[in-house]
Amino acid sequence: MEIYLIRHTAPDIEKGICYGQTDLELAHTFSVEAREVLKQLPNQFDAVYTSPLKRYKQLA
């Protein structure tokens, strides 16, 4: 079994601000960043688990 832990892409907020569990939108660079993440992953998974926050669900 292989497990991949993936952090969300850049949030739409100034650098240096602690945003914790705030449900932020993602930066306008999302599609570029997501493609880079997906290049490093297999094409198929048995299961995907994610946080309910937008920034995680959109990438999942």
For each residue, the residues with C-beta under 8 A, 3 or more apart:
1:
2:
3:
4: 41
5:
6: 37 41 59
7:
8: 11 26 53 55 56 59
9: 26 27 29 30 33 34 37 55 59
10: 26 27 29 30 33
11: 8 19 24 25 26 27 55
12: 24 25 26 27 28
13: 17 19 24
14: 17
15:
16:
17: 13 14
18:
19: 11 13 22 24
20:
21: 53
22: 19
23: 53 54 55
24: 11 12 13 19 53 54 55
25: 11 12 54 55
26: 8 9 10 11 12 30 54 55 58
27: 9 10 11 12 30 33
28: 12
29: 9 10 32 33
30: 9 10 26 27 33 34 58
31: 34 35
32: 29 35 36
33: 9 10 27 29 30 36 37
34: 9 30 31 37 38 59
35: 31 32 38 39
36: 32 33 39 40
37: 6 9 33 34 40 41 59
38: 34 35 41
39: 35 36
40: 36 37
41: 4 6 37 38
42: 45
43:
44:
45: 42 48
46:
47:
48: 45 60
49:
50: 56 57 59 60
51: 56 57
52: 56 57
53: 8 21 23 24 56 57
54: 23 24 25 26 57 58
55: 8 9 11 23 24 25 26 58 59
56: 8 50 51 52 53 59 60
57: 50 51 52 53 54 60
58: 26 30 54 55
59: 6 8 9 34 37 50 55 56
60: 48 50 56 57
